[in-house]
Amino acid sequence: MKQTVTRAPAIDTGVALSAHGLNASLGGRAVLHDIDLDIAQGQWTSILGPNGAGKSTLLKALAGVLPHQGTVSLLGRPIQQVHHRLRAQQLAWLGQNESSADDLTVWDVVMLGRLPHQAWLAPPSDEDRAAVERALRYTQAWDWRHRALGQLSGGERQRVLLARALAVEAQVLLMDEPLANLDPPHQADWLCVVEALLAHGTTVVSVLHEITIALHANRLVVMRDGRVTHHGATADPDTHRALCAAFDNRIAIHALNGQWVSLPQLIRQDSHGN
């Protein structure tokens, strides 16, 4: 029986981020090679590929936080031409291993996400406080708002840093390994947050190692060796084939209980160890 696979709601209103002829290097080594990519506005695009494929480097280049060659555009404008304050309002970023002062309270950490909206040295407005409360409640961190960040576990810290990114209320949200240190129930909660963002028209771009979670996205970008090997709808069989190929066919994608899941393909050695 053919199964119906549910996906995140799609709102196709244009292009949120685009890259043309994108190249980038780290430590003198070329990491990204001539990437052309358009990220649909109002959708969730997840970037997948094996370790060392260049996923995080691509996300940093799209965020404008990594030097690169080629063109990156944000909402139709070259990102270098977007004033840094406006860029910080339009695009929010959650990177790997993000840090913040351990002695700051959770409330103050999340309030940092509102800085792009505040005048110089101005106190937080009612709108700022409302945005921080929404973000903390979205991530189920509201009850810790008076605790110091240093008192939290790794998973709790990750939820607070996600709340900081959410508090920006940007049109585009980029997240690099946002599920780090989160247990399965809170990974499911993260999916609910993404669905709420999409319902409000936010563009979400994520880099994930959790392939089954990523398969909930509207679209997938598959990478290998610093190149985009495929970009397509998550439900497209060609996308599945490209994703499996990127992992040397060590994974298989199946429909199960209304969703796509990724399962490992075991390669067993024979009795002679071959």
N, C-alpha and C positions, 0 to 999 in steps of 0.2 A: 504494500500500500504506500502511495506517495504521501510523505509527511509535509505539512505546511510549517515552514520555519518563520518564526516571528523575528523582526528586526526593529532597530530603533526607527522612530518616525523620521521621515525625510522632508526637508523644506528646501527646495532647490531654487534659490533666488540669485545665483551668480557665483562668482569666484571670491573666496575670502583671502587666500594666499596663493601666489604663483611663483614658480622658479623657472628661469630659462638660462640654459648654459651654465648651470651652477657647478662650481668646482670649489673644493676646500681642502686644506692640508692641516695636519697636526704634527708638530715636531719635525717639520720638513718632509713629511711623508704624505703623498696625495691620498685622501680618504674618500672624497666625493668626485665623481667623474661625469661631467656634462649632463646634469640632471635637468630635465624639463618636467614640470609637474604643476597641475592646477588642483587646488583643494576647494571642494564645493562649499559654498556658504550655507550655514544652517544644518550641516550634516556632521556626523561623526566619522572621521577617517582615522583608521589605525594603521600604524607602520609596523611591519613585521619582517623578520629575517633572522638568520643565525647570528651568533656572536661575531662581532667584528664587521658586520655588514655596512655599518655607517649610519645606523638608525638615529642614534642620539646626535651625531654630528649634523645630520640633515635637519633635525628638529631645532638645534641651536642656530643653524644658518637661517632657517625660516623665521626664527624669532628675532633675528638681527643681532644676536649676542656673540656671533663668531665671524671673524673676517672670512671673506669668500670672494671668488670671482664669479661674474655673471650677475643676473638681475633677480632680486626678490621683491615682490610687490605685496602690499597689504591693503586689502579692500580697494584695489585698483590703482594704487599709487606706489612708486618705488619706495621701499621702506626707508632708505637713507634720506628721502625728502620729507618724511613725516616727522614733525617736531617731536622730540623725545617725550614731552609731556603728553601729547596727543597719542603717541604710540603706546605709552604706558596705560592710557585709558582704554585703548581699543584692543590691546593684546596683553593677555596675562600669561605668565610662565611659571610652571612648577618643574624644576629640574631635579636630577638625581642628587641625593645626599645634601639637600638644602639644609642650611643651618640658620640659627637665630640665637640671640643671646639667651642663655639658659635662665638668667634671673628675670627676664621679662615675663609678665603674666600672659596667659593664653589670649586674653582680651587685647592686650597691647600688641602682641605678635600679629593677630589678625587685623588689627587696625592699621598696621603698616600697609596692608593692601589698599587702603583708601588714600594713601599719600598722593597719587596722581590726580585726585579730585579736589585736593585741598590747596588753598592759597598758602603762600610761604608763611610759616609760623602760626597759621590759623588753627584754632582749636577744632576738634571734630564737630561736625554739624549733626543735627538730628538724622539727616539722611545717611551720614557715615555710620552712626551708631545703629541704625536700622539695618544697614547692609551687613555690618559685622554680626549682628544677632542672627540674621537670616543664614549667613555662611556657617556660623557655629551650630545652628540647629540642623542645617542640611547634613553636616558631618557628624552629628551627635556628639559634639564637644562642648555644648553649652554649659553643662554642669561643671566643667573644669575652668571656666573663664577666669576665676580668681587664683588659679594655681600657677606656679612658675613652670615654664616650659621644661626646665631641668628635672622636674619631679615626674615627668611622664615617661611611659614606656615608648619603645620605638614605634609601635603601631599607633599609639595615641599621638605622638609627635607628628607622624605622617598625616593624620587626620586634621591636625591644627594647621599644618603647612598647606594642605589642600584648602582649608577654610580661608587662609590668607589669600590664595589665588582666586577663590570664588568671590571674595569680598570686593575685588576690583570691579566685578560685574562688567567685564569686557565683552566685546562682540566675538572675540576669538580667544580660545583657551588652549594652550599647548601644555601637555603633561608628559614628562619623561619618567617612566616606571612609577606611576602614581600608586600602584598596589604594593609597593615594597613594604614589608613588615605587617601587612594587613592579613588577618585570618579570613577564611572563606566567607563567613557571614558579613564581614565588613567589605569584602570585595563585592558582594551582592549589593550592599548599601551604596557603594561607589557607582555601580551600574544605575541605581535609582537616581543618583545625583546627575549622572550624565543624561538620563532620559528627561529629567526636569529641565536641564539646560537646553536640550534640543527643543523642548516644547516652547521655550521662550526665544527660539531662533538663534541661539548661540552656536558658533562653529567650534567643534571639539576635535583636536588632533592629539593622538596618544601614541607613545611607544610602549609596547607591552611585551613581556615574556610569556604571559598567560594567554596562550593562543585561543583557548576556548572562550575566554572573556572577550578577547579582541574580535572574535567571530560574531559578536553582537553588533558590531559597527555597521554603518551603512556601506562604507567602502574600505578597501584594503589597499595599501601600498606595500608591495613585496620588494625587498631589497636583498642584494647579494653583492659582495665585493665592491661596495661603494656605488652601485648602480641600481636604478629602479628597473626591475625585470618585469613588473606587471603592476597595473593600477586599474582596479575595476570594482564592480559591485560585489559585495560579500557573497551573495547567493549564486553568482555566476560560476558554473563548473570550471571555466577557464581560470578563474581566480583560485579555486581550490587546487587545480593542477599546478599552477605556478607556485603556490605556497608550499605544496608538498615537494616540488622540485627544488625549491630554495633550501630545504632541509634534507636534500639527498634522498627524498622519499622515505625518510625515517619517521614520518607522521602520516596519518590518514585522517580524512575529514568525513564525518558521518552525520546524518540527521537523527536526532534522538529527542523524543518528547518535545517536539516543536522548536528545537534549536540546533544549531550546528555545534559539534564537539570535535576536538582534536584528540586523537589517541596515538600513542607511540607505536611504531612498528618495530618489533624486536628482531634483531639479527642474532641468531644463535650460532655459536661455533659448533663444528662437528666434534666427534669424540677424539680427534687428533689435534684439536686446538686450532683448526684452520678457519 
